[in-house]
Amino acid sequence: MKRTDFNFEYPEELVAQSPLAERDRARLLFWNGHKDLKQDRNFSELPAILREKYSQSKFESILLIVNDSKVFPARMRCKRKSGGRAEVFVLSTQAENDIPCLLRPQKKLRVGEVLFSEESARPAFEIQSLEPPRVKNISGVPLLELLGADGEMPLPPYIERDPEKIFDPSLAALDRLRYQTVYAKDLGSAAAPTAGLHFTPNVLTECDQLGIKLAPVTLHVGLGTFQPVTTEVIEDHKMHNEICYIPSSTMNLLIEHIENSWPIVFVGTTSLRCVESILLKAEGLEVSKAGGQSRLPLSASWKLRQNEIKEKLNAVAENWHETNLFVRPTSENLIYRPLCGDGIITNFHQPESTLAMLIASLLGYSAWQNLYKHAVTEKYRLFSYGDSSLLLFPDAK
């Protein structure tokens, strides 16, 4: 399929520029893929919707897989020695030298140039490379300390926070609080797993009371999230590597729910990509080539291969893995069925993005088109700070 197949029109005023006053006041588009039925609901109703949907069956629990990766303030506004403005967007905090990043304006910058923090005026970075962009921390303090003091939360460019256009210090403080999930734990993401931004302690408490369990995985969001698809044919797009991890406690819950055919719902595309990547590796499949090929879920062969599957899944838990999984449709008629999982909670994603392609792959291309048209018509708030959806997967074709 072509990149332009995933374009859609929307009015700019639907792009959410700030979070709602309360996280769980977001709207929720609920779509039951088995019946092709949709409802306009509220995110605070999520626990009741899930329990209502599965009330006809004797499931002991419903499992929500959440990405507990924590966002660091990755964006640093800088000044050049000439007085011009620049920006360093740090993509990883694993090193103090040779730090992968995005640079602006990259074409005007030069190797060896020193960039000064706009916030504190101290020397912050020396440019080591432009292709690919790499910088060295020269501030005299550890990178995380530097970013914590002078950095900003790494909001996407469609959320306007340019101080020359908008001067409101309260927005920066709000972003630090709200561009982070309430269950974030493991620092390492250069962007928020935004599907989880709507959860509140009250929603989590209600989930627990209704037998809906939360299980964490970790995928540190990196360059792949920001990298636009530039190839005409989407299969030619190359995803960058990100690292992911499933703890044994979560793997045991996954095994229990797969074995008993109890519902598993992913909170966000990163949670799905994490679990799918590691399960593919457990099955000995090449992750980089797997995203366009649908296969039977593990539950389909559980009785025949129970001990073998359990052994393989336990073997990959508690280890960090690299993934460049790109789930995308190979035609308008085929649906991608993950190795486990019954649905996904997710925001509405940008046109022509890998995230929009992933959702279209899970739902079917025409269903994805219809749901996004509905969201625009009904004036759902779009993208990172926008509204949410609960999408239950249809049967694969």
TIROKE-412051 format. One record per residue (C-alpha): x, y, z. Coordinates in steps of 0.02 Angstrom, whole numbers, plus 50000, padded with zeros to 5 digits. Example, Ala and Ser with C-alpha at 12.3 -4.5 7.8 and 13.67 -1.06 7.14 Angstrom:
REM residues 2
506154977550390/506844994750357/
This chain:
REM residues 397
500005000050000/500525018149975/500895031350107/499535042650037/498225029050070/498355034250253/498015052550229/496425060650295/495795078350312/495385086950476/495165104950533/496675111750628/495585116750776/495355098250817/497205096350859/497275096851050/498515110051108/498365106451294/497655092851405/495915093551478/495715099451657/495425081351710/496285066751625/494785055051621/493585068051550/494215063851376/492965056551255/493105038151209/492595030851041/492125012751077/492135001150927/491674982650937/492524975150786/491574958850799/489924967750764/490594983650680/489664994150809/490295010650879/489785021351025/490285038751083/490705037251267/491835044951400/493515038251458/492945037651639/491725024151583/493125012651521/493074999951666/491184998351653/491254996651463/492534982551474/491594973351610/489944975751518/490684969151356/491344953351437/489934950751564/489174936651461/490724925851484/491504918751642/493164927651633/494034928851800/494974944351744/495294956351601/497114961251573/497674978851525/499474979651462/500224996751498/501905004351449/502695011051610/504105020251520/504375037651592/504695052851482/506225063651513/506245082351467/507125078951303/506935095851215/508275109051248/508075126351174/509795133451137/510705148951078/512145149050954/513685159850982/513045170650839/511445173850937/510365162850826/509185150250900/509395131350894/508615115950971/509275099251030/508015085251049/508885071351147/508345053751098/509305043651227/510085047051397/511195031551398/512815041351367/513605058451395/514535058351229/513915053551056/512125057051111/510835053150975/509705067950946/508735078650824/509475095750783/508655111750721/509095120450609/510195105850556/510705113150388/511415128850470/512355120550611/514145114050599/515195100450680/516145107050831/514915121150864/514455124451046/512625127151089/512135136651247/510595133351351/509285146651318/508635144051495/510265145951594/511495152651462/512775139351510/513705129251376/512645113751352/513135103751197/514505102351069/513965095550900/514945079750857/514045074350699/512655080350584/512345064250488/511735056250597/511485070250725/512545067550881/513055079451022/514185079151175/513635085251346/514865099051397/513805106951536/514825099651678/513315090751753/512565073651707/511415073951556/509835069851653/510235083851776/510515095951633/508875091251549/507945091451714/508495109351747/508465117051572/507465104951463/505635104251415/504465089751390/504645082951212/502975088151144/502675084750959/502865099850843/500995101650812/500815106950995/501395125050994/502545129951138/503725142151052/504105155551183/504245168651046/502415165351004/501705159551170/502425165151337/501565155751476/502685147351607/501175138151676/501065128151514/502815121051538/502375115951716/500745108251655/501655098451519/502875091251648/501395084651746/500205079451609/501345073151469/501675058451583/500585043751635/500115041851818/500955024651820/502575029951732/504075022051817/505565017651706/506405033551640/506925032451458/505635038751332/505835053551215/503935054151193/502465049151300/501475033151271/499975044451253/498585031451262/498915030251448/498785048951482/496905047351516/497075035451664/496785042451839/496935034452011/495035033452015/494955024151849/496325012351905/495405008952070/493795005151976/494744993451860/495404983952010/493674982852089/492954975651926/494294962351904/495274971951772/497134969551804/498524981351752/500154973351695/501684984051649/502894981851505/504224994251453/504605000951280/505675016551279/504995027451140/506355033951025/506675040350850/505425028550769/503995038850840/504615054850757/505225047450594/503975051350457/503615038750320/504445046150166/504385031050050/502965029949925/502675011549963/502485009050151/503354992050150/504975001250103/504955011450264/506295006450391/505875007750575/507255012750697/507665001250841/506895003751012/507164993351168/505804984051261/505564972751411/504254961451491/504454957251676/504094939451734/502564945251830/501774952051671/502304936851569/501464925451696/499854935451679/499974934751489/500204915951496/498714914151613/497584924551502/498144916151341/497914898951419/496154902851479/495644913751331/495334928351448/495324945851370/496954955451344/496854973851295/498374984351252/498495002251316/499335010351168/500295005451013/501945004351110/501244991351230/500634980951082/502284982550989/503254977651145/502264961851178/502114956950996/503974959350966/504504948751114/503234935151078/503824934550897/505604932450959/505044918651077/504304909750926/505934911750830/505194923750701/506134938450626/505344954150696/505894965650555/504914955350427/503414950750534/502354966550535/501434963250373/501054944950401/499544939450502/499634923150599/498564913250719/498604919050900/499544907951022/497914902451102/497464893250941/498844880550969/498934881351158/498274863851195/499494855951073/501024866251121/500654872151297/502274866951381/503334872351232/502524889651223/502664892451411/504504887951408/504854899651262/503894914251339/504714912451508/506424912051423/506204929451346/505504937951503/506624948651613/507764952851465/507924968651361/507614966351175/507794977551023/506324979550907/505994987950741/504284980150718/503234989450590/501444982950589/500604988750429/499284982950306/499844973350153/498164976050066/496494984250100/495674967450135/496864959050257/496874961150447/498394958650559/498034947550708/499324949050849/499974933350935/498924938451085/497694952251125/495874956551095/495904975451080/496834991751101/496565008351188/497345022151083/497245040551033/496925046650856/498555047250758/499265058650626/498955055550441/500255044850351/501075039850516/501665022350562/500435022950707/498945026050593/499555011750483/499675000150634/497875003950685/497255001650506/498134984850502/497274978950662/495534984850616/495514983150428/495824997650312/494005002250277/493535001150462/495005012650504/494435025150372/492645025050436/493145027150618/494295041850581/492955050150475/491765047950620/493025055350742/493265070750633/491405072850601/491005071450787/492425083550829/493495072050933/495095080450993/496575073350895/498335067050928/499415066951086/498345077651203/496755072251115/495335060251149/495425041351156/494675025651081/494375007751135/494474996450983/494074977950996/494894968150856/493834960150720/494184942450664/495674941250547/495374938150362/
